[in-house]
Structure formats: C-alpha cells, structure tokens
Amino acid sequence: MTIQILGTGCPKCRALESSARQAVQELGTEIAVEKVEDVERIMEMGVMMTPALVIDGKLISEGKLLSKDQVLSYL
C-alpha cells in the first residue's frame, strides 16, 4: 500500500502528512508515505485543491485536512 500526500508545503499539507504518518505508525504495518510537492505532478493527478490524500493511486480526499482517525478509516 502507498499513501501520497499532495501539497506544496502549506501548514495544512504538513498537518495532513503528520496525520497520515501517525495513522501508519498506529497500524504498525509497512505502508509507504510519499509527499508530492511538484505542482505539475499534482495537476496531472487531477487535483485542484490541496492538501489531498491518495491511497494506492485513488484520490480519497481533496482540499480537506483529515485527522489521524479519519486517515485510519480509509486505510
């Protein structure tokens, strides 16, 4: 499983990355978390609002700051 956090580095993007990493740590499994900051790459994925959460290539959330528990619910 791969989680991607899409965002240019704004505070909400960093907070979503933190929530995702905390969720992965709580699960105790090997899940890769990747931060995508390249605007062109983000747009290629069809995302217009950040932060965005992508799990295994599927857009889960866009333009929202999710809590650790919300991220866990998607995993």
NUTORMI-98321 format. One line per field, with one value per residue: residue number from 0; x, y, z of N, C-alpha, C, O in turn. Coordinates in steps of 0.05 Angstrom, whole numbers, plus 32768, in hexadecimal, padded with zeros to 4 digits. Example, Ala and Ser with C-alpha at 12.3 -4.5 7.8 and 13.67 -1.06 7.14 Angstrom:
% NUTORMI-98321
num <- [0; 1]
n_x <- [8108; 8101]
n_y <- [7F8E; 7FD3]
n_z <- [809C; 808E]
ca_x <- [80F6; 8111]
ca_y <- [7FA6; 7FEB]
ca_z <- [809C; 808F]
c_x <- [8108; 8102]
c_y <- [7FBE; 8001]
c_z <- [809C; 809D]
o_x <- [811D; 810C]
o_y <- [7FBE; 8017]
o_z <- [80A9; 80A1]
//
This chain:
% NUTORMI-98321
num <- [0; 1; 2; 3; 4; 5; 6; 7; 8; 9; 10; 11; 12; 13; 14; 15; 16; 17; 18; 19; 20; 21; 22; 23; 24; 25; 26; 27; 28; 29; 30; 31; 32; 33; 34; 35; 36; 37; 38; 39; 40; 41; 42; 43; 44; 45; 46; 47; 48; 49; 50; 51; 52; 53; 54; 55; 56; 57; 58; 59; 60; 61; 62; 63; 64; 65; 66; 67; 68; 69; 70; 71; 72; 73; 74]
n_x <- [8011; 8009; 800D; 8000; 800D; 7FF6; 800C; 8025; 8044; 802C; 8011; 7FE3; 7FEB; 801A; 8005; 7FE0; 8003; 801D; 7FF2; 7FE7; 8017; 8016; 7FE9; 7FFA; 8024; 8008; 7FEB; 8015; 802A; 804C; 8049; 8052; 805E; 8058; 806C; 8053; 8067; 806D; 804F; 803E; 803B; 8014; 7FE8; 7FE4; 7FCF; 7F9C; 7F8C; 7F74; 7F6F; 7F93; 7FA3; 7FAB; 7F98; 7FAF; 7FA6; 7FC4; 7FC2; 7F8F; 7F65; 7F54; 7F47; 7F3F; 7F55; 7F4A; 7F5A; 7F6A; 7F60; 7F89; 7F6A; 7F43; 7F62; 7F72; 7F41; 7F3C; 7F65]
n_y <- [7FE9; 802D; 8070; 80B1; 80F4; 812E; 816E; 81B1; 81BF; 81DE; 81F1; 81D0; 81A6; 818F; 8181; 8159; 8133; 8126; 810F; 80E3; 80C6; 80BB; 809A; 806E; 805D; 804F; 8023; 8000; 7FE7; 7FD9; 800D; 8038; 807D; 80B4; 80F6; 8124; 815B; 8175; 81A0; 8198; 8160; 8157; 816F; 814E; 8122; 8130; 8151; 818B; 81A8; 81AF; 8198; 8154; 810F; 80D2; 808F; 8055; 8067; 807B; 80B2; 80CB; 80F4; 813B; 817C; 817E; 817B; 8143; 811C; 80F1; 80C4; 80C6; 80BC; 8088; 806E; 8069; 8048]
n_z <- [8000; 7FF2; 8007; 7FF3; 7FFE; 7FE7; 7FDA; 7FE0; 800B; 8031; 8072; 807D; 805A; 806F; 80A1; 8092; 807D; 80AD; 80CA; 80AA; 80AE; 80E5; 80E7; 80C9; 80E9; 8117; 8104; 80FC; 80CF; 8090; 806A; 8036; 8037; 8011; 8001; 7FD5; 7FB3; 7F84; 7F58; 7F23; 7F20; 7F46; 7F2E; 7F01; 7F18; 7F1D; 7F46; 7F63; 7F91; 7FCD; 800F; 7FF7; 7FFA; 7FE5; 7FDA; 7FC7; 7F91; 7F8C; 7F93; 7FD0; 7FF2; 7FEB; 7FF3; 8029; 806F; 808E; 80C9; 80F2; 8101; 80D9; 80AB; 80B9; 80B4; 807D; 8071]
ca_x <- [8000; 8017; 7FFE; 800C; 8003; 7FFB; 800B; 803E; 8053; 801D; 800D; 7FCF; 7FF8; 802C; 7FF5; 7FD5; 8019; 8021; 7FDB; 7FEB; 802D; 800D; 7FD7; 800B; 8033; 7FF5; 7FE5; 802C; 8030; 805E; 803B; 8063; 8052; 8068; 8063; 8056; 8065; 806F; 8034; 8036; 8034; 7FFB; 7FD4; 7FE2; 7FBE; 7F81; 7F87; 7F74; 7F70; 7FA4; 7FB1; 7F9C; 7FA1; 7FAC; 7FAD; 7FC6; 7FBB; 7F73; 7F61; 7F42; 7F3E; 7F4B; 7F4E; 7F42; 7F6D; 7F5F; 7F6D; 7F95; 7F54; 7F36; 7F74; 7F70; 7F28; 7F40; 7F78]
ca_y <- [8000; 8046; 8088; 80C9; 810D; 8142; 818A; 81C0; 81C4; 81F0; 81E5; 81BB; 818F; 8183; 8174; 8141; 8120; 811D; 80FE; 80CA; 80B7; 80B1; 8084; 8057; 8054; 8041; 8008; 7FEF; 7FD8; 7FE5; 801D; 804E; 8097; 80C6; 8112; 812E; 8178; 8180; 81AA; 818B; 8145; 8158; 8175; 8136; 810F; 813B; 815F; 81A8; 81B4; 819F; 817E; 813D; 80F5; 80BE; 8074; 8042; 8074; 8084; 80CB; 80C6; 810E; 8152; 8196; 817B; 8171; 812B; 8114; 80D6; 80B1; 80C6; 80AD; 806C; 8062; 8063; 8032]
ca_z <- [8000; 7FF0; 800C; 7FE9; 8008; 7FD2; 7FE4; 7FDB; 8024; 8043; 808C; 807C; 804D; 8083; 80B5; 8086; 807D; 80C8; 80D0; 809B; 80BA; 80FF; 80E2; 80C1; 8101; 8129; 80F8; 80FF; 80B7; 807D; 8056; 802D; 8037; 7FFF; 7FFF; 7FB9; 7FB4; 7F69; 7F50; 7F0A; 7F26; 7F55; 7F1A; 7EF0; 7F27; 7F1D; 7F5F; 7F60; 7FAC; 7FDF; 800D; 7FED; 8003; 7FD0; 7FE3; 7FB0; 7F78; 7F8C; 7FA1; 7FE7; 7FFE; 7FDE; 7FFF; 8045; 8082; 809C; 80E3; 80F2; 8101; 80BE; 809A; 80C1; 80AA; 8061; 806E]
c_x <- [8012; 8004; 800E; 7FFE; 800A; 7FF7; 8026; 804D; 8045; 8019; 7FF8; 7FDA; 800B; 801C; 7FE8; 7FEB; 801E; 800B; 7FDE; 8001; 8026; 7FFA; 7FE6; 8019; 8020; 7FED; 7FFC; 8032; 8042; 804E; 804D; 8052; 8064; 805B; 8068; 8051; 8067; 8053; 802C; 802D; 8019; 7FE4; 7FCF; 7FD0; 7FA2; 7F79; 7F89; 7F75; 7F81; 7F9D; 7F9E; 7FA9; 7F9B; 7FB6; 7FAD; 7FBC; 7F9E; 7F70; 7F4C; 7F36; 7F4D; 7F41; 7F45; 7F59; 7F60; 7F6E; 7F79; 7F7F; 7F46; 7F48; 7F73; 7F57; 7F2B; 7F54; 7F6C]
c_y <- [8019; 805D; 809F; 80E1; 8122; 815E; 8197; 81C7; 81D8; 81E2; 81CE; 81A2; 8181; 8175; 815A; 812B; 8114; 8109; 80E3; 80B9; 80AC; 8099; 806B; 804C; 8045; 8025; 7FF5; 7FDE; 7FE7; 7FF3; 8034; 8067; 80A9; 80E1; 811B; 814C; 8185; 8186; 819C; 816E; 8144; 815D; 815D; 8121; 8119; 814A; 817D; 81B6; 81A2; 81A8; 8168; 8124; 80E1; 80A4; 8061; 804E; 807F; 809D; 80C7; 80E0; 8125; 816B; 8194; 8171; 815B; 8126; 80F9; 80C1; 80AF; 80B7; 808F; 805F; 805B; 804D; 8018]
c_z <- [8000; 7FF6; 8001; 7FF4; 7FF3; 7FDD; 7FE1; 7FF4; 8036; 805E; 808C; 806E; 8060; 8099; 80AB; 8085; 8098; 80D0; 80C3; 80A7; 80D5; 80FB; 80DA; 80D9; 8114; 811E; 80FB; 80E7; 80A4; 8067; 804F; 802C; 8026; 7FFF; 7FE3; 7FBA; 7F99; 7F5E; 7F36; 7F0F; 7F35; 7F40; 7F07; 7EFD; 7F29; 7F36; 7F5B; 7F7B; 7FBE; 7FFB; 8002; 7FF6; 7FED; 7FDC; 7FCC; 7F96; 7F77; 7F9E; 7FB7; 7FF1; 7FF0; 7FEC; 801C; 8056; 8092; 80B6; 80DF; 80F1; 80E6; 80AA; 80A0; 80B5; 808C; 805D; 8075]
o_x <- [8027; 7FEE; 8026; 7FE5; 8022; 7FE3; 803A; 8062; 8052; 801C; 7FFC; 7FD4; 800B; 8024; 7FE7; 7FE5; 8022; 8010; 7FD9; 7FFE; 802E; 7FFC; 7FE0; 801B; 8028; 7FE9; 7FF8; 803E; 8048; 8046; 8055; 803C; 807B; 8043; 807F; 803C; 8062; 8043; 8014; 801A; 8009; 7FCF; 7FB9; 7FC3; 7F91; 7F61; 7F9D; 7F7C; 7F7E; 7F91; 7F86; 7FC1; 7F84; 7FCC; 7F98; 7FAE; 7F96; 7F79; 7F35; 7F1E; 7F65; 7F29; 7F3A; 7F6B; 7F4D; 7F86; 7F74; 7F82; 7F3D; 7F3E; 7F72; 7F58; 7F1D; 7F54; 7F79]
o_y <- [8019; 805F; 80A1; 80E2; 8127; 8164; 818A; 81D5; 81E1; 81CA; 81BA; 818C; 8168; 8160; 8147; 8114; 80FC; 80F5; 80CE; 80A1; 8096; 8086; 8055; 8033; 8030; 8013; 7FDD; 7FC8; 7FFF; 7FE6; 8043; 8068; 80AD; 80E4; 811A; 8156; 819D; 8175; 8194; 8165; 8132; 8150; 8158; 8111; 810C; 814E; 8187; 81CE; 8189; 81BD; 816A; 8122; 80DF; 80A2; 805D; 8040; 808A; 809D; 80C0; 80E2; 8122; 816F; 81A8; 8162; 815F; 812A; 80EB; 80AE; 809A; 80A8; 807F; 8048; 8049; 8040; 8003]
o_z <- [800D; 7FEA; 8005; 7FF4; 7FEE; 7FE9; 7FE0; 7FF2; 804A; 8060; 809A; 8076; 8061; 80A2; 80BA; 808A; 809B; 80DD; 80CF; 80AA; 80DC; 810A; 80E3; 80DC; 811F; 812E; 80FE; 80E9; 80A9; 8054; 8061; 8022; 802D; 7FFD; 7FD9; 7FC1; 7F96; 7F5B; 7F33; 7F03; 7F2F; 7F42; 7EFF; 7EF0; 7F35; 7F3A; 7F51; 7F7D; 7FBF; 7FFF; 8004; 7FFB; 7FE4; 7FE7; 7FBF; 7F87; 7F63; 7FB5; 7FB1; 7FF7; 7FEA; 7FF0; 8027; 804D; 80A1; 80B7; 80CB; 80E2; 80DE; 809A; 808D; 80AD; 8083; 8047; 8074]
//
